[in-house]
């Protein structure tokens, strides 16, 4: 599987360790930056680039997912979710890693590098990658509604309040 990774300065060390772990597990890892430590870097371009690459790969039929990191993971998740077709989930435990895939078919996860150990992050990422989307009708319907809103600003048959 192709895994796109991006971070900010707070997650740079995590990113390097996790890239090695993923490569050793047989994944093709694409690093969207940064490549060096800069405490004033701006994560949006890195995370948006990773999310765009995931969406483009998936649209081309490539098996791909994304992982973004930052101090809390919040801003990185927000940035990734600005990309049409990206479904980025903030992951903070085993359950959220699995449910992001099972129920939301998330294609990107965000992890707070200052919130977790490297071992925890590896566990969350491995679970995320290994967990398939359930494809249950209710979950597929909800994902379709999100995509419809993203494309049109409305959800047919539903009033947005």
matplotlib code that plots the C-alpha trace (Angstrom):
import matplotlib.pyplot as plt

x = [0.0, 1.1, 1.2, 1.4, 2.9, 3.1, 3.8, 5.0, 8.0, 6.4, 5.9, 9.1, 10.9, 7.7, 7.4, 11.0, 10.5, 7.1, 8.3, 11.0, 8.4, 6.0, 8.7, 9.9, 6.3, 6.4, 4.5, 5.6, 6.0, 5.8, 7.0, 5.3, 7.4, 9.0, 12.4, 14.2, 13.3, 11.9, 9.9, 8.1, 7.0, 3.5, 1.8, -1.1, 0.8, 2.4, -0.9, -2.9, -0.3, -0.5, -4.3, -4.4, -2.0, -4.1, -7.3, -5.5, -4.1, -7.5, -9.2, -6.5, -7.2, -4.0, -4.4, -3.3, -3.9, -2.4, -1.0, -0.5, 1.1, 1.4, 1.6, -2.1, -3.1, -6.0, -4.7, -3.3, -6.7, -8.4, -5.9, -6.3, -10.1, -10.0, -9.2, -12.2, -12.5, -10.3, -11.9, -9.4, -10.0, -8.2, -7.0, -6.2, -6.7, -7.1, -10.9, -10.8, -8.2, -10.4, -13.7, -12.1, -11.9, -14.9, -17.5, -16.1, -13.9, -11.3, -8.4, -6.2, -5.6, -4.1, -2.2, -0.9, 2.9, 2.9, 0.0, 1.4, 4.5, 5.9, 4.8, 1.2, 1.3, 2.7, -0.1, -2.8, -1.4, -1.1, -4.7, -5.9, -4.2, -5.3, -9.0, -11.3, -14.4, -17.5, -19.5, -22.6, -25.4, -25.8, -22.1, -21.9, -25.1, -23.6, -20.3, -22.2, -24.1, -20.8, -19.5, -22.7, -22.5, -18.9, -19.7, -23.0, -23.5, -26.7, -27.9, -30.9, -33.9, -32.3, -32.7, -29.5, -30.1]
y = [0.0, 3.6, 5.7, 9.5, 11.2, 14.9, 16.7, 19.9, 20.5, 18.9, 15.6, 15.5, 12.9, 10.8, 11.0, 9.8, 6.8, 5.9, 6.1, 3.6, 1.3, 1.5, 0.8, -2.2, -3.4, -3.4, -0.1, 2.5, 5.7, 9.2, 12.0, 15.3, 17.2, 19.0, 17.6, 19.6, 21.1, 24.6, 25.7, 28.3, 26.0, 26.0, 22.6, 23.3, 22.9, 19.7, 18.1, 19.3, 17.9, 14.5, 14.5, 15.5, 12.7, 10.2, 11.3, 11.3, 7.8, 6.4, 8.0, 6.3, 2.9, 2.9, 1.5, 4.5, 6.1, 9.1, 9.9, 13.5, 14.6, 17.7, 18.7, 17.9, 16.6, 19.0, 21.6, 18.8, 17.1, 20.4, 21.0, 17.5, 17.8, 20.9, 18.6, 17.4, 13.7, 13.5, 12.1, 12.8, 11.5, 12.6, 9.4, 9.1, 5.5, 2.0, 2.4, 5.7, 4.2, 1.2, 3.2, 5.8, 3.0, 0.8, 3.5, 6.5, 5.0, 7.6, 7.8, 10.0, 9.9, 12.6, 12.0, 14.4, 13.8, 15.6, 13.5, 9.9, 7.8, 6.6, 3.0, 4.2, 6.0, 2.9, 0.9, 3.3, 3.5, -0.3, -0.7, 2.0, 0.3, -3.2, -2.3, -2.4, -0.3, -2.2, -1.1, -1.2, 0.6, 3.2, 4.1, 4.2, 6.4, 8.9, 9.1, 9.7, 12.5, 14.1, 13.9, 15.3, 18.3, 18.8, 18.9, 20.8, 22.5, 20.4, 17.0, 15.8, 15.1, 16.7, 20.2, 21.5, 23.5]
z = [0.0, -0.6, 2.5, 2.2, 5.3, 6.3, 9.5, 11.1, 13.2, 16.2, 14.4, 12.4, 14.6, 14.7, 10.9, 10.4, 12.7, 11.3, 7.7, 8.5, 10.3, 7.3, 4.8, 6.8, 6.8, 3.0, 2.3, -0.2, 1.8, 0.2, 2.5, 1.8, 4.3, 5.9, 5.4, 8.1, 11.5, 11.4, 14.5, 12.4, 9.5, 8.2, 8.2, 5.9, 2.7, 3.8, 5.0, 2.1, -0.3, 1.4, 1.3, -2.3, -3.2, -1.3, -3.1, -6.5, -5.9, -4.8, -7.9, -10.0, -8.4, -6.3, -2.8, -0.7, 2.7, 4.5, 7.9, 9.2, 12.4, 14.5, 18.1, 18.8, 15.3, 15.2, 12.7, 10.5, 10.4, 9.5, 6.7, 5.3, 5.4, 3.1, 0.2, -1.7, -1.3, 1.9, 5.0, 7.7, 11.3, 14.5, 16.1, 19.8, 20.7, 19.2, 18.9, 17.0, 14.6, 13.8, 13.7, 11.4, 8.8, 9.7, 9.9, 8.1, 5.4, 6.5, 4.0, 6.2, 10.0, 12.1, 15.3, 17.9, 18.2, 21.6, 22.8, 22.2, 22.3, 19.0, 19.9, 20.4, 17.1, 15.3, 16.9, 15.7, 12.2, 11.9, 13.0, 10.7, 7.7, 8.6, 9.3, 6.3, 5.7, 6.8, 3.8, 5.9, 4.1, 6.9, 6.8, 3.0, 2.9, 5.3, 3.5, 0.2, 1.9, 3.0, -0.6, -2.0, 0.4, -0.4, -4.2, -4.1, -0.7, -0.1, 0.8, -1.3, 0.9, 4.0, 5.4, 6.8, 10.0]

ax = plt.figure().add_subplot(projection="3d")
ax.plot(x, y, z, "-o")
ax.set_aspect("equal")
plt.show()
